Amino acid sequence: MSDKSSTVDFGAPGSFGAHVFRVEIPEARTGEVLIVEDYGYRGSESGIPREEQRVVLERRVWSKISEMARREFNERLKAAKLKTGRWHSGTNLVERLLGRELCVLAWAAEKATDEELPVICSKWAALRPEERWWLFTMTVADAGLPEDHERGWRRALHLALADGNAPKSGKRRRRPAEPDLFMPLFGKHA
């Protein structure tokens, strides 16, 4: 997966029919930003829709969270020796797992105040990718469509990530890496 020409935008496979997320950013600075999960070839089979809208964001919210997402995703793409991306007007493709992470951030931020947005970004950045994936799975199960912003896990995401104060230094907090756990009963590392 180190072929740099095989990806576009934010790690999305360059091949047609891949499961990706699309971020639709209008040219008008006041237009809403739409995040869509596109199932690719899997769509329209076995009851899976071709695509599903996940969230519609006010431009003010997108402007506050997009830089954090760009930096986080580009760090990970660089580590994987893949091309980095930037947000631009029109359609932006995002790799499937990164798209799930972006949805978690967008869902937490969609109804936030300007004061809550830096807190949400900081707390989202402190989560591990696996935690974000789990939160996506839990949220999408019953509240994954744009109109579901006041339901279940979707509402809980906002409450959990918006609670607290903005970081004073402007730097994001990261948890230290967990130690390599050895489980002697099973004779292997966890």
C-alpha positions in Angstrom: 0.0 0.0 0.0 2.9 2.3 -0.5 2.3 3.2 -4.1 1.7 6.9 -3.9 -0.1 7.1 -7.3 -2.7 4.6 -6.1 -4.5 7.1 -3.9 -6.4 10.4 -4.3 -7.3 13.3 -1.9 -7.2 11.7 1.6 -6.0 8.2 1.0 -8.9 7.1 -1.1 -8.1 4.3 -3.6 -7.8 5.7 -7.1 -9.6 2.8 -8.6 -13.3 3.1 -9.5 -15.8 1.4 -7.3 -14.0 1.6 -4.0 -15.9 2.2 -0.7 -15.1 5.8 0.2 -16.5 8.9 1.8 -17.1 12.0 -0.3 -16.9 15.5 1.2 -18.8 17.9 -1.0 -17.6 21.4 -0.4 -19.5 24.1 -2.4 -17.6 27.0 -4.0 -19.9 29.5 -2.2 -18.4 30.3 1.2 -21.9 30.1 2.8 -22.9 26.8 1.3 -23.3 23.7 3.5 -20.8 20.9 3.4 -22.1 17.4 2.8 -20.4 14.2 3.9 -21.6 11.1 2.0 -20.6 7.4 2.4 -20.3 5.9 -1.0 -20.4 2.1 -0.9 -18.8 1.7 -4.4 -19.4 -1.7 -6.1 -20.9 -3.0 -2.9 -23.7 -0.5 -3.2 -27.1 -1.6 -4.5 -26.4 -5.2 -3.6 -27.9 -7.3 -0.8 -30.0 -4.3 0.5 -27.0 -2.0 0.8 -27.8 1.5 -0.7 -25.5 2.9 -3.3 -24.7 5.8 -0.9 -25.9 7.4 2.3 -25.7 11.0 3.4 -24.1 11.1 6.8 -24.1 14.7 7.9 -24.7 18.2 6.5 -22.5 20.9 8.2 -22.9 24.7 8.2 -19.9 26.2 6.6 -18.9 27.9 9.9 -18.6 24.5 11.5 -16.7 23.0 8.6 -14.2 25.9 8.7 -13.5 25.2 12.3 -13.0 21.5 12.1 -11.5 20.9 8.7 -8.0 21.9 9.5 -7.8 19.5 12.5 -9.0 16.7 10.3 -6.6 17.6 7.5 -3.6 17.6 9.8 -4.6 14.4 11.6 -5.2 12.5 8.3 -2.0 13.8 6.6 0.1 12.7 9.6 -1.2 9.2 9.2 -1.0 9.2 5.4 2.7 10.4 5.6 3.4 7.6 8.1 1.9 5.1 5.6 4.1 6.7 2.8 1.0 7.8 0.9 0.2 11.2 -0.7 -1.2 13.8 1.6 -4.4 15.7 0.8 -6.0 19.1 1.1 -9.6 20.2 1.1 -10.8 21.9 -2.0 -14.1 23.1 -3.5 -16.0 20.3 -5.1 -15.7 16.6 -4.3 -13.0 15.4 -1.9 -12.6 11.6 -1.6 -11.6 10.2 1.8 -10.5 6.7 2.5 -13.2 4.5 4.2 -11.8 4.4 7.7 -10.7 8.0 7.7 -14.2 8.9 6.5 -15.6 7.2 9.5 -13.3 9.2 11.8 -14.4 12.4 10.0 -18.0 11.6 10.6 -17.4 11.2 14.3 -15.8 14.7 14.4 -18.6 16.2 12.2 -21.4 14.6 14.3 -19.9 15.9 17.5 -19.5 19.4 16.0 -22.6 19.8 13.9 -24.6 21.7 16.4 -21.7 23.1 18.5 -21.1 26.7 19.4 -18.0 28.5 18.4 -16.7 28.1 21.9 -17.3 24.3 21.9 -15.6 23.6 18.6 -11.9 23.9 19.8 -12.8 21.6 22.7 -14.4 19.0 20.3 -11.4 19.1 18.0 -8.9 18.6 20.8 -10.9 15.7 22.3 -11.4 14.1 18.9 -7.6 14.3 18.2 -6.9 12.6 21.5 -8.9 9.6 20.5 -7.2 6.7 18.9 -8.4 5.7 15.4 -9.9 2.4 16.7 -11.9 4.4 19.3 -13.2 6.7 16.5 -14.1 3.6 14.4 -16.0 2.1 17.3 -17.9 5.4 17.9 -18.8 5.5 14.2 -20.2 2.0 14.3 -22.2 2.6 17.4 -23.6 6.0 16.1 -24.4 4.9 12.6 -26.4 1.9 13.9 -29.3 4.2 14.9 -28.4 7.8 14.2 -26.3 7.9 11.0 -28.4 10.1 8.8 -28.3 13.9 8.6 -31.7 14.3 10.3 -30.6 12.2 13.3 -28.6 14.9 15.1 -30.7 14.8 18.3 -30.7 11.0 18.8 -28.8 8.4 20.7 -25.0 8.2 20.2 -25.1 11.2 17.9 -26.2 13.4 20.7 -23.9 11.6 23.1 -20.9 12.4 20.9 -21.6 16.1 21.1 -22.1 16.0 24.9 -19.0 13.9 25.5 -16.6 15.8 23.2 -17.9 19.3 23.9 -17.6 19.1 27.6 -14.6 20.9 29.0 -12.2 23.7 28.2 -10.3 24.5 25.1 -6.6 23.7 25.3 -4.6 26.7 26.4 -1.5 26.0 24.3 -3.2 25.4 21.1 -1.6 21.9 20.9 -3.6 18.8 21.0 -3.3 16.4 23.8 -2.3 12.8 23.0 -2.4 9.9 25.4 0.9 8.1 25.9 1.2 4.9 24.0 0.1 1.9 25.9 2.8 -0.6 27.0 3.1 -3.8 25.0 1.1 -6.2 27.1 2.1 -9.8 27.4 -0.5 -12.2 28.4 1.3 -15.3 29.9 -1.9 -17.4 30.1 -2.2 -17.2 26.3 1.5 -17.1 25.5 1.3 -14.0 23.3 1.2 -10.3 23.2 -2.2 -8.5 23.4 
